[in-house]
């Protein structure tokens, strides 16, 4: 399989989900605004979402896929299926226990994760009620992650990439058609999370059955493969999810700021997740199985070349996304969210957070490429130590930036922390001899910088004054921002073409 084609497949499926995600967020902003009710929901959703990234996408995927790839490469289908069965059984039992505990302790969880809400009993009680509904999402989505890890190892990338769209569809239909039947109406969003989790899990089952890897109950605590996965999971949970832990701590800080702060950070983060998902998550998804196979085959040369390929693609695609998000912050926020109860003040506050986040976008995506360089080798200790340093540094920056910059300071700390994380991961990959840069990086970076300058100039000249974006209709804004995106893309990629870049230069075969 051509990895560039696989990346295009995963990114296109992710694009569908992200577009639906923006439709979802536009509806939430228009119907519920940014205030007490949305703050309560975003906290109630962020907690199971954090656990998803910690234990499902983070720890579980990074621990499971390398071991699964090793079994498939070295031990054959029979032992691989046994590993899948036993892992799925143990995971399901653990998740059932964790879900029951989370629902029972929802009051304590909210008090710990958003202590500032306790000063407003209505907000606190609403958050607790919604958390009890959203918490089972961790059960469903963790099993979805198990299924996705299996399918990705078999190079079936499209189904796992499209699966998140079902959650967004659940939000959209719930908000449009069922909100009036709930009291308060915002409660429909919590039930949409629950239904979306069920739909995502059901969508994966036929694909697993088709490749003969649909798990069946087999419990074993002594299986060596399962025990290796468990040993890798605990530190991996911290190592790959430091950004999410920082977001949770940011929620604690933001809960003490003015009403709307949690929501402004959420809307800005949603815009940041667009390029992060299209590139960072997609690249990490297709890289990990191939890196694991190269490591199992002891092919260190191809391992290093594959990392280099991933890093170059990241720079060439993430850098323009970061610049464009900062330059087009007002057009994007106005087009997507400035309707109904989402007022001009909300727009400016969200814009501040988005510009702060964009400073760290390249670092956020690089972490998703560099960390698998360690996890594919089942090396957990190095990224965990780096994650601890990053988390401490991020919280020190939070304390320093929250007073002068308020919620935007929290976003900036996340971005700078991600850049620090990426820099330390890169340094250790070089120090351990895992990654050796291929020739031509200096000229590559200079050419990308020149193309970025051309793109930024084109966008700056074409963007127009801020008051126009505030006054224009939604359809006019959408047409204008689409034109700006197309203009920026044309300026950037035509500049790269003139500087000698060709699509075929980035073609790469999977392991």
C-alpha positions as CSV (number, residue, x, y, z in Angstrom):
1,X,0.0,0.0,0.0
2,X,1.2,3.5,-0.8
3,X,1.2,5.4,2.5
4,X,0.6,8.7,0.7
5,X,-2.6,7.2,-0.7
6,X,-3.5,5.8,2.7
7,X,-2.9,9.2,4.2
8,X,-5.3,10.7,1.6
9,X,-7.9,8.1,2.4
10,X,-7.7,8.6,6.2
11,X,-7.6,12.4,5.8
12,X,-10.6,12.5,3.5
13,X,-12.6,10.3,5.9
14,X,-11.5,12.5,8.8
15,X,-12.5,15.6,6.7
16,X,-16.0,14.3,6.6
17,X,-16.1,13.9,10.3
18,X,-14.5,17.3,10.9
19,X,-17.0,19.0,8.6
20,X,-19.9,17.4,10.5
21,X,-18.1,18.4,13.7
22,X,-18.2,22.0,12.6
23,X,-21.9,21.7,11.7
24,X,-22.4,20.3,15.2
25,X,-20.5,23.2,16.8
26,X,-22.3,25.8,14.7
27,X,-25.6,24.3,15.9
28,X,-24.5,24.2,19.6
29,X,-23.2,27.8,19.4
30,X,-26.4,29.0,17.7
31,X,-28.9,27.1,19.9
32,X,-27.1,27.3,23.2
33,X,-24.5,30.2,22.9
34,X,-21.6,30.3,25.3
35,X,-22.5,30.4,29.0
36,X,-23.6,28.4,32.0
37,X,-25.3,25.6,30.1
38,X,-22.6,25.1,27.5
39,X,-19.8,25.3,30.1
40,X,-21.6,22.5,32.0
41,X,-21.9,20.3,28.9
42,X,-18.3,20.9,27.8
43,X,-16.9,19.8,31.2
44,X,-19.3,16.8,31.3
45,X,-18.1,15.8,27.8
46,X,-14.5,16.6,28.3
47,X,-14.0,14.2,31.2
48,X,-15.0,11.0,29.3
49,X,-13.3,12.5,26.2
50,X,-10.1,12.9,28.2
51,X,-10.4,9.3,29.4
52,X,-10.9,8.2,25.8
53,X,-7.6,9.8,24.8
54,X,-5.8,8.6,27.8
55,X,-6.9,4.9,27.8
56,X,-8.3,4.4,24.3
57,X,-6.5,6.4,21.7
58,X,-3.5,7.1,23.9
59,X,-2.4,4.2,26.1
60,X,-4.3,1.4,24.6
61,X,-3.6,2.1,20.9
62,X,0.1,2.8,21.5
63,X,0.5,-0.4,23.6
64,X,-1.8,-2.7,21.6
65,X,-0.8,-2.0,18.0
66,X,2.9,-2.7,18.3
67,X,2.3,-6.0,20.1
68,X,-0.5,-6.9,17.7
69,X,1.8,-6.2,14.7
70,X,4.5,-8.3,16.2
71,X,2.1,-11.3,16.7
72,X,0.8,-11.0,13.1
73,X,4.4,-10.7,11.7
74,X,5.9,-13.5,13.7
75,X,3.3,-15.8,15.1
76,X,0.5,-16.2,12.6
77,X,-3.3,-15.7,12.6
78,X,-4.2,-18.3,15.2
79,X,-2.2,-16.8,18.0
80,X,-3.0,-13.3,16.9
81,X,-6.8,-14.0,17.1
82,X,-6.3,-15.5,20.6
83,X,-4.5,-12.3,21.7
84,X,-7.4,-10.2,20.3
85,X,-10.0,-12.3,22.1
86,X,-8.2,-12.2,25.5
87,X,-7.4,-8.5,25.2
88,X,-10.9,-7.5,24.3
89,X,-12.4,-9.6,27.1
90,X,-10.2,-8.1,29.8
91,X,-10.6,-4.6,28.4
92,X,-14.4,-4.9,28.4
93,X,-14.5,-6.1,32.0
94,X,-12.2,-3.2,33.2
95,X,-14.3,-0.6,31.3
96,X,-17.5,-1.8,32.8
97,X,-16.1,-1.4,36.3
98,X,-14.6,2.0,35.4
99,X,-17.9,3.2,33.9
100,X,-19.9,2.1,37.0
101,X,-17.5,3.9,39.3
102,X,-17.5,7.1,37.2
103,X,-21.3,7.3,37.2
104,X,-21.5,6.7,40.9
105,X,-18.8,9.2,41.7
106,X,-19.9,11.9,39.3
107,X,-20.3,14.6,42.0
108,X,-16.8,14.1,43.2
109,X,-15.4,14.0,39.6
110,X,-17.0,17.3,38.7
111,X,-15.9,18.9,42.0
112,X,-12.3,17.9,41.3
113,X,-12.2,18.7,37.6
114,X,-14.2,22.0,37.7
115,X,-14.1,23.2,41.4
116,X,-15.1,26.7,40.4
117,X,-18.5,25.5,39.4
118,X,-19.3,24.8,43.0
119,X,-19.9,28.5,43.5
120,X,-22.9,28.3,41.1
121,X,-25.1,25.4,42.3
122,X,-27.2,25.3,39.1
123,X,-24.1,24.9,36.9
124,X,-22.6,22.3,39.2
125,X,-25.8,20.2,39.4
126,X,-26.3,20.3,35.6
127,X,-22.7,19.2,35.0
128,X,-23.1,16.3,37.4
129,X,-26.4,15.2,35.7
130,X,-24.9,15.3,32.2
131,X,-21.7,13.5,33.3
132,X,-23.7,10.6,34.5
133,X,-25.1,10.3,31.0
134,X,-21.9,10.9,29.1
135,X,-19.6,8.7,31.2
136,X,-20.5,5.4,29.5
137,X,-19.0,6.8,26.3
138,X,-15.6,5.7,27.6
139,X,-16.8,2.1,27.4
140,X,-18.1,2.3,23.9
141,X,-15.3,4.4,22.4
142,X,-12.5,2.3,24.0
143,X,-13.9,-0.8,22.3
144,X,-14.1,1.3,19.1
145,X,-10.4,2.0,19.6
146,X,-9.7,-1.7,20.0
147,X,-11.5,-2.4,16.7
148,X,-9.7,0.5,15.0
149,X,-6.3,-0.8,16.1
150,X,-7.1,-4.2,14.6
151,X,-8.4,-2.7,11.3
152,X,-5.5,-0.3,10.9
153,X,-3.0,-3.2,11.5
154,X,-4.7,-5.0,8.6
155,X,-4.4,-1.7,6.6
156,X,-8.2,-1.2,6.7
157,X,-7.9,2.5,7.4
158,X,-11.1,3.9,6.0
159,X,-13.7,2.4,8.4
160,X,-11.9,3.6,11.6
161,X,-11.3,7.1,10.1
162,X,-15.0,7.5,9.1
163,X,-16.3,6.2,12.5
164,X,-16.1,9.5,14.4
165,X,-18.6,11.0,12.0
166,X,-21.4,9.0,13.6
167,X,-20.9,10.9,16.9
168,X,-21.3,14.2,15.1
169,X,-24.4,13.0,13.3
170,X,-25.8,12.0,16.7
171,X,-25.2,15.6,18.0
172,X,-26.7,17.2,14.9
173,X,-29.9,15.2,14.8
174,X,-30.3,15.5,18.6
175,X,-29.9,19.3,18.6
176,X,-32.1,19.8,15.6
177,X,-35.0,17.5,16.4
178,X,-35.0,16.4,20.0
179,X,-33.8,19.4,22.1
180,X,-37.3,20.8,22.8
181,X,-38.2,17.5,24.5
182,X,-35.5,17.9,27.2
183,X,-35.5,20.1,30.3
184,X,-33.2,21.9,30.1
185,X,-32.8,21.5,26.3
186,X,-28.9,21.3,26.6
187,X,-29.4,17.9,28.1
188,X,-30.0,16.5,24.6
189,X,-26.2,16.9,24.0
190,X,-25.4,14.5,26.8
191,X,-27.7,11.9,25.4
192,X,-26.2,12.5,21.9
193,X,-22.8,11.4,23.3
194,X,-24.3,8.2,24.7
195,X,-26.1,7.3,21.4
196,X,-23.1,8.3,19.3
197,X,-20.9,5.8,21.3
198,X,-23.3,3.0,20.6
199,X,-23.4,3.8,16.8
200,X,-19.6,4.0,16.5
201,X,-19.2,0.6,18.1
202,X,-21.9,-1.0,15.9
203,X,-20.3,0.4,12.8
204,X,-17.0,-1.4,13.4
205,X,-18.4,-4.9,14.0
206,X,-19.0,-5.9,10.3
207,X,-15.5,-4.9,9.3
208,X,-14.0,-6.9,12.1
209,X,-16.0,-10.0,11.1
210,X,-14.9,-9.6,7.5
211,X,-11.3,-10.0,8.4
212,X,-12.0,-12.8,10.9
213,X,-11.0,-10.8,13.9
214,X,-14.3,-10.2,15.7
215,X,-13.5,-10.9,19.3
216,X,-15.2,-13.5,21.4
217,X,-15.1,-13.9,25.2
218,X,-11.9,-15.5,26.4
219,X,-10.6,-14.4,29.8
220,X,-6.9,-14.9,30.7
221,X,-4.8,-13.0,33.1
222,X,-1.6,-15.0,32.3
223,X,-1.4,-14.5,28.5
224,X,2.1,-13.1,27.9
225,X,0.9,-10.8,25.1
226,X,-1.9,-9.3,27.2
227,X,0.4,-8.8,30.1
228,X,2.9,-7.0,27.9
229,X,0.0,-4.7,26.7
230,X,-1.0,-4.0,30.3
231,X,2.6,-3.2,31.2
232,X,2.9,-0.8,28.3
233,X,-0.5,0.8,28.9
234,X,0.0,2.5,32.3
235,X,3.0,4.8,31.3
236,X,1.7,5.2,27.8
237,X,-1.5,6.7,29.2
238,X,0.6,9.6,30.6
239,X,3.1,9.8,27.8
240,X,0.8,10.4,24.8
241,X,-1.9,12.3,26.6
242,X,0.0,15.1,28.4
243,X,-1.8,17.6,26.2
244,X,-5.2,16.3,27.3
245,X,-4.1,16.3,31.0
246,X,-3.1,19.9,30.4
247,X,-6.5,20.7,28.9
248,X,-8.2,19.2,32.0
249,X,-6.0,21.3,34.3
250,X,-6.8,24.3,32.0
251,X,-10.5,23.6,32.6
252,X,-9.9,23.8,36.3
253,X,-8.2,27.2,35.9
254,X,-10.9,28.4,33.4
255,X,-13.7,27.4,35.8
256,X,-12.5,30.3,38.0
257,X,-12.6,32.8,35.1
258,X,-15.7,34.6,33.8
259,X,-18.7,32.7,32.4
260,X,-17.9,31.6,28.9
261,X,-14.2,31.0,29.3
262,X,-14.5,27.2,29.1
263,X,-16.7,27.5,26.0
264,X,-14.3,30.0,24.3
265,X,-11.4,27.6,24.8
266,X,-13.6,24.7,23.5
267,X,-14.5,26.5,20.3
268,X,-10.9,27.5,19.6
269,X,-9.8,24.0,20.4
270,X,-12.3,22.6,17.9
271,X,-10.8,24.7,15.1
272,X,-7.3,23.5,16.1
273,X,-8.5,19.9,16.0
274,X,-9.3,20.2,12.3
275,X,-5.7,20.2,11.1
276,X,-4.6,18.1,14.0
277,X,-7.0,15.4,13.0
278,X,-6.6,15.7,9.3
279,X,-2.8,15.5,9.5
280,X,-1.5,14.5,13.0
281,X,-4.0,11.8,13.9
282,X,-4.1,10.5,10.3
283,X,-0.3,10.3,10.0
284,X,0.1,8.7,13.4
285,X,-2.5,6.1,12.4
286,X,-0.8,5.0,9.3
287,X,2.8,5.3,10.6
288,X,2.4,3.2,13.8
289,X,1.7,-0.2,12.1
290,X,4.5,0.2,9.5
291,X,7.0,1.4,12.2
292,X,6.1,-1.6,14.3
293,X,6.6,-4.0,11.4
294,X,10.0,-2.5,10.5
295,X,11.0,-2.8,14.2
296,X,9.8,-6.4,14.3
297,X,11.9,-7.1,11.1
298,X,14.9,-5.2,12.6
299,X,15.0,-2.9,9.6
300,X,16.3,0.3,11.3
301,X,17.2,2.0,8.1
302,X,13.7,2.0,6.7
303,X,12.4,2.8,10.2
304,X,14.4,6.1,10.2
305,X,13.4,6.9,6.6
306,X,9.7,6.4,7.4
307,X,10.0,8.8,10.4
308,X,11.8,11.4,8.1
309,X,8.9,11.0,5.6
310,X,6.4,11.7,8.3
311,X,8.2,14.7,9.6
312,X,8.6,16.3,6.2
313,X,4.9,15.9,5.5
314,X,4.1,17.4,8.9
315,X,6.2,20.5,8.2
316,X,4.9,21.0,4.7
317,X,1.2,20.7,5.7
318,X,1.0,21.8,9.4
319,X,3.0,25.1,9.0
320,X,0.6,26.7,6.6
321,X,-2.4,25.5,8.7
322,X,-0.9,27.3,11.7
323,X,-0.3,30.5,9.8
324,X,-3.7,30.5,8.2
325,X,-5.5,29.9,11.5
326,X,-3.9,32.9,13.1
327,X,-4.4,35.2,10.1
328,X,-8.0,34.1,9.4
329,X,-9.0,33.8,13.1
330,X,-11.8,36.4,12.8
331,X,-13.2,35.2,9.4
332,X,-13.2,31.6,10.7
333,X,-14.8,32.2,14.1
334,X,-17.3,34.7,12.6
335,X,-18.3,32.2,9.8
336,X,-18.7,29.2,12.0
337,X,-20.0,30.5,15.3
338,X,-21.1,34.2,15.2
339,X,-24.9,33.5,15.1
340,X,-27.8,33.5,17.6
341,X,-26.6,33.7,21.2
342,X,-22.9,33.6,20.2
343,X,-22.2,37.4,20.4
344,X,-19.4,39.7,19.3
345,X,-17.8,39.4,22.7
346,X,-17.7,35.7,22.4
347,X,-16.1,36.0,18.9
348,X,-13.3,38.2,20.2
349,X,-12.6,36.0,23.1
350,X,-12.6,32.8,21.0
351,X,-10.3,34.6,18.5
352,X,-7.8,35.3,21.3
353,X,-7.7,31.6,22.2
354,X,-7.4,30.5,18.6
355,X,-4.3,32.7,17.9
356,X,-2.7,31.5,21.1
357,X,-3.4,27.8,20.2
358,X,-2.0,28.3,16.6
359,X,1.4,29.2,18.0
360,X,1.7,25.6,19.1
361,X,0.0,23.7,16.2
362,X,3.2,22.5,14.6
363,X,4.3,21.1,18.0
364,X,1.0,19.5,18.7
365,X,1.1,17.6,15.4
366,X,4.8,16.7,15.6
367,X,4.2,15.0,18.9
368,X,1.8,12.6,17.2
369,X,4.6,11.7,14.7
370,X,7.5,11.6,17.1
371,X,5.9,9.7,19.9
372,X,5.1,6.6,17.8
373,X,8.9,6.5,17.0
374,X,9.3,5.3,20.6
375,X,6.0,3.4,21.1
376,X,6.5,1.2,18.0
377,X,9.7,0.0,19.6
378,X,7.8,-0.6,22.9
379,X,10.0,2.0,24.6
380,X,7.7,3.7,27.1
381,X,10.1,5.2,29.6
382,X,11.6,7.9,27.4
383,X,8.4,9.7,26.2
384,X,7.0,9.4,29.7
385,X,9.9,11.2,31.3
386,X,9.6,13.9,28.6
387,X,5.8,14.1,29.2
388,X,6.4,14.7,32.9
389,X,8.8,17.6,32.2
390,X,6.3,19.0,29.6
391,X,3.4,18.8,32.0
392,X,5.3,20.6,34.8
393,X,6.5,23.3,32.3
394,X,3.0,23.8,31.0
395,X,1.5,24.4,34.4
396,X,4.3,26.9,35.3
397,X,3.4,28.7,32.0
398,X,-0.3,28.5,33.0
399,X,0.4,30.2,36.3
400,X,2.5,32.9,34.6
401,X,0.2,33.6,31.7
402,X,-3.3,33.4,33.2
403,X,-3.2,36.7,34.9
404,X,-2.2,38.9,31.9
405,X,-3.9,36.9,29.2
406,X,-6.8,35.2,31.0
407,X,-8.2,32.2,29.0
408,X,-5.8,33.0,26.1
409,X,-2.9,32.4,28.4
410,X,-4.1,28.9,29.1
411,X,-4.3,28.2,25.4
412,X,-0.8,29.6,24.8
413,X,0.6,27.5,27.5
414,X,-0.8,24.3,25.9
415,X,0.8,25.3,22.5
416,X,4.2,26.1,24.0
417,X,4.1,23.0,26.0
418,X,3.5,20.9,22.9
419,X,6.5,22.5,21.2
420,X,8.7,21.7,24.1
421,X,7.4,18.1,24.1
422,X,8.1,17.7,20.4
423,X,11.6,19.2,20.8
424,X,12.5,16.9,23.6
425,X,11.2,13.8,21.7
426,X,13.2,14.8,18.6
427,X,16.3,15.2,20.7
428,X,16.0,11.8,22.2
429,X,15.3,10.1,18.9
430,X,18.5,11.5,17.6
431,X,20.4,10.8,20.8
432,X,19.3,7.1,20.8
433,X,20.2,6.8,17.1
434,X,16.6,5.9,16.2
435,X,16.2,8.7,13.7
436,X,18.8,10.0,11.3
437,X,17.6,13.0,9.1
438,X,17.8,12.4,5.4
439,X,19.8,14.9,3.3
440,X,18.3,18.2,2.2
441,X,16.5,19.5,5.3
442,X,18.0,22.9,5.1
443,X,16.9,23.7,1.6
444,X,13.5,22.0,2.3
445,X,12.8,24.4,5.3
446,X,13.8,27.5,3.4
447,X,11.5,26.6,0.5
448,X,8.6,26.0,2.8
449,X,9.3,29.3,4.6
450,X,9.2,31.2,1.2
451,X,5.9,29.5,0.3
452,X,4.5,30.4,3.7
453,X,5.4,34.1,3.1
454,X,3.7,34.1,-0.3
455,X,0.5,32.5,1.3
456,X,0.5,34.9,4.2
457,X,0.8,38.0,1.9
458,X,-2.0,36.8,-0.3
459,X,-4.3,36.2,2.7
460,X,-3.5,39.5,4.3
461,X,-4.2,41.5,1.2
462,X,-7.5,39.6,0.4
463,X,-9.0,39.2,3.9
464,X,-10.6,42.7,4.2
465,X,-11.5,44.7,7.3
466,X,-12.9,43.0,10.5
467,X,-16.2,45.0,10.5
468,X,-17.2,43.5,7.2
469,X,-17.0,40.0,8.7
470,X,-19.1,41.0,11.6
471,X,-21.8,42.5,9.5
472,X,-22.0,40.1,6.6
473,X,-24.6,37.4,6.4
474,X,-23.7,33.7,7.1
475,X,-23.9,32.7,3.5
476,X,-21.7,35.6,2.4
477,X,-19.1,34.8,5.1
478,X,-19.1,31.1,4.1
479,X,-18.4,32.0,0.5
480,X,-15.8,34.5,1.4
481,X,-13.9,32.3,3.8
482,X,-14.0,29.4,1.2
483,X,-12.5,31.8,-1.3
484,X,-9.8,32.8,1.2
485,X,-8.9,29.1,1.9
486,X,-8.7,28.3,-1.8
487,X,-6.6,31.4,-2.4
488,X,-4.2,30.6,0.4
489,X,-3.9,27.0,-0.7
490,X,-3.3,28.0,-4.3
491,X,-0.6,30.6,-3.3
492,X,1.1,28.1,-1.0
493,X,1.2,25.0,-3.2
494,X,1.9,26.9,-6.5
495,X,4.9,28.5,-4.7
496,X,6.1,25.0,-3.6
497,X,5.7,23.8,-7.2
498,X,7.7,26.7,-8.5
499,X,10.4,25.9,-6.0
500,X,10.7,22.3,-7.3
501,X,8.3,20.3,-5.1
502,X,6.4,17.5,-6.8
503,X,3.7,15.2,-5.4
504,X,5.7,12.1,-6.4
505,X,8.5,13.1,-4.2
506,X,6.4,12.1,-1.2
507,X,5.3,8.7,-2.4
508,X,6.1,6.0,0.1
509,X,5.3,2.3,0.4
510,X,4.0,0.7,3.6
511,X,6.0,-2.0,5.4
